[in-house]
């Protein structure tokens, strides 16, 4: 197309466009309008590329995690490697996947497997690292990782640390299995002989979750506390 043809086409388009108010506005501000449309298209294309990139990264991270489960984790399950070697492999995995959210589930799975085989010190290392890295993501993740870490602390006799984590859940904006949290706190305080705080938690449990199964257990512990108080 030569210049005369191009100019003719543009002129004809201008005439047609000016037949409507919107068309006249577009003709008057053609450069700005075309620039705006161009930027809009670029932003749409850019978002598509970004989404595709994110999906690609997620796919790559998932493959790294899958390889870990089929090698390091499976070897530990089969007794082909020890707990310390698994911790080393887990740390290497974390360096590769960085802050990828897919690491939350594999953190819990690794810690749980170590607990199952009574490797509590190594399980604590995994659970603490996972909690430090992911618990701040949201209230649900915080609960998911906190209860696991608290259970490991309890198994190791680190009751104060377990209590601290569980009390943190009481102030969370999202309440998940709240009755269980109060039962665990009442039980832990009972175990260390702090009957006053045990009663506070258990009485709250029984008073607010009366029909809950956890409340039934809490009432049994409360009965024991009251019997000791009478003696």
C-alpha positions in Angstrom: 0.0 0.0 0.0 1.5 3.4 -1.1 1.2 6.6 1.0 -1.7 8.0 -1.1 -3.7 4.9 -0.5 -2.9 4.9 3.2 -3.9 8.6 3.5 -7.2 7.9 1.6 -8.0 5.0 3.9 -7.3 7.0 7.0 -9.4 9.9 5.6 -12.4 7.6 4.8 -12.1 6.0 8.2 -12.1 9.5 9.8 -15.3 10.5 8.0 -17.1 7.3 9.0 -15.8 7.7 12.6 -17.0 11.3 12.9 -20.5 10.2 12.1 -20.9 9.3 15.8 -20.0 11.3 18.9 -17.8 8.5 20.1 -16.1 8.2 16.7 -15.3 11.9 16.7 -13.8 11.6 20.1 -11.6 8.7 19.0 -10.5 10.5 15.9 -9.6 13.6 17.9 -7.6 11.6 20.4 -6.5 8.9 18.1 -2.9 8.7 19.2 -3.8 8.7 22.9 -6.5 6.1 22.2 -4.3 3.8 20.2 -1.6 4.1 22.9 -4.1 3.2 25.6 -5.4 0.2 23.6 -1.8 -0.9 23.0 -0.9 -0.7 26.6 -4.1 -2.6 27.5 -3.2 -5.3 25.1 0.3 -5.5 26.4 -0.9 -5.8 30.0 -3.2 -8.6 29.0 -0.5 -10.4 27.1 1.9 -9.7 29.9 -0.4 -11.1 32.5 -0.9 -14.2 30.4 2.9 -14.7 30.1 3.3 -14.1 33.9 0.6 -16.7 34.6 2.3 -19.1 32.2 5.6 -18.4 33.9 4.1 -19.0 37.4 2.6 -22.3 36.2 5.9 -23.3 34.7 7.7 -22.5 38.0 5.1 -24.5 40.0 5.5 -27.4 37.7 9.3 -27.3 38.1 9.0 -27.0 41.9 6.5 -29.9 42.0 8.9 -32.1 40.1 11.7 -31.3 42.6 9.4 -32.3 45.5 8.2 -35.4 43.7 11.9 -36.5 43.1 12.6 -35.9 46.9 9.6 -38.1 47.9 10.7 -40.9 45.5 14.3 -40.8 46.6 15.2 -39.4 50.0 11.9 -39.9 51.7 11.3 -43.4 50.2 14.9 -44.4 51.2 14.2 -43.4 54.8 10.9 -45.3 54.8 12.6 -48.4 53.5 15.4 -48.1 56.1 18.1 -47.4 53.4 19.1 -44.1 55.0 19.0 -42.6 58.5 17.3 -39.6 60.0 20.3 -37.3 59.8 20.6 -38.0 56.1 16.9 -37.3 55.5 17.3 -33.9 57.3 20.2 -33.1 55.0 18.1 -34.0 52.0 15.2 -32.0 53.3 17.4 -28.9 53.8 18.7 -29.2 50.3 15.1 -29.5 49.0 14.2 -26.3 50.8 17.1 -24.4 49.2 15.8 -25.4 45.8 12.1 -24.6 46.3 12.6 -21.4 48.3 9.3 -20.1 49.5 7.1 -22.3 47.2 3.9 -23.1 49.1 4.0 -26.7 47.8 6.7 -27.2 50.5 4.2 -27.0 53.3 2.8 -30.5 52.8 6.1 -32.1 52.3 7.4 -30.5 55.5 4.6 -32.0 57.5 5.0 -35.4 55.8 8.7 -35.4 56.5 8.3 -34.4 60.2 5.4 -36.9 60.7 7.5 -39.8 59.2 10.4 -38.9 61.6 8.0 -38.9 64.6 6.6 -42.2 63.5 10.1 -43.7 63.6 10.8 -42.0 66.9 13.4 -39.7 65.5 12.1 -36.8 67.6 15.1 -34.5 67.5 15.3 -34.6 63.7 11.5 -34.2 63.5 11.8 -31.1 65.6 14.4 -29.6 63.2 12.1 -30.1 60.3 9.0 -28.9 62.0 10.7 -25.7 63.4 12.1 -24.8 60.0 8.7 -25.3 58.4 7.0 -23.3 61.0 9.5 -20.4 60.7 9.2 -20.5 56.9 5.5 -21.0 56.3 3.4 -20.3 59.4 3.2 -16.6 58.6 1.5 -17.3 55.2 -2.0 -17.4 56.7 -3.9 -18.5 59.8 -4.7 -22.0 58.4 -1.1 -22.8 57.6 -0.1 -21.4 61.0 -2.5 -23.8 62.8 -1.5 -26.8 60.6 2.2 -26.4 61.4 1.8 -25.1 65.0 -0.1 -28.2 66.3 2.5 -30.5 64.8 5.3 -28.6 66.3 3.6 -28.4 69.6 3.0 -32.2 69.6 6.8 -32.8 69.0 7.7 -30.4 71.8 5.4 -32.3 74.1 6.9 -35.6 73.1 10.4 -34.3 73.8 9.3 -33.0 77.3 9.5 -29.4 76.2 6.1 -28.5 77.7 6.7 -24.7 78.0 7.4 -24.5 74.2 4.3 -26.5 73.4 2.2 -24.3 75.6 3.6 -21.1 74.1 2.6 -22.3 70.6 -0.9 -23.3 71.6 -1.6 -20.1 73.4 -0.5 -18.3 70.3 -3.3 -20.1 68.5 -5.9 -18.8 71.0 -5.2 -15.2 69.8 -5.4 -16.1 66.1 -8.0 -14.3 63.9 -9.1 -17.7 62.6 -10.2 -20.3 65.2 -9.7 -23.9 64.1 -10.5 -26.8 66.4 -10.6 -24.3 69.2 -12.0 -26.9 71.6 -8.9 -29.1 71.1 -6.6 -26.2 71.7 -8.2 -25.6 75.1 -8.1 -29.3 75.9 -4.4 -29.6 75.1 -3.6 -26.5 77.1 -5.6 -27.8 80.1 -3.9 -31.2 79.8 -0.4 -29.7 79.5 -0.9 -27.4 82.5 -2.3 -30.3 84.5 0.8 -32.4 83.6 3.2 -29.8 84.9 1.1 -29.3 88.1 -0.3 -25.9 87.3 -3.8 -26.7 88.3 -5.0 -23.0 88.3 -4.3 -22.5 84.5 -5.4 -26.1 83.8 -8.8 -25.2 85.3 -9.1 -21.9 83.4 -8.6 -23.7 80.1 -10.8 -26.7 80.9 -13.6 -24.7 82.4 -13.7 -22.6 79.3 -13.7 -25.7 77.2 -16.6 -27.3 79.1 -18.5 -24.0 79.3 -18.3 -23.1 75.6 -18.1 -26.4 73.9 -20.3 -28.5 76.1 -21.4 -31.0 73.4 -18.0 -31.4 71.9 -16.1 -34.7 72.4 -13.1 -32.8 73.5 -15.2 -31.2 76.3 -16.1 -34.7 77.6 -12.4 -35.5 78.0 -11.8 -32.0 79.6 -14.6 -32.7 82.1 -12.8 -35.9 83.2 -9.6 -34.0 83.8 -11.5 -31.3 85.7 -13.1 -33.9 87.9 -9.6 -35.2 88.8 -8.4 -31.7 89.6 -11.4 -31.1 91.9 -10.9 -34.4 93.6 -7.3 -33.5 94.4 -8.4 -30.1 95.7 -10.8 -31.8 98.1 -8.0 -34.0 99.4 
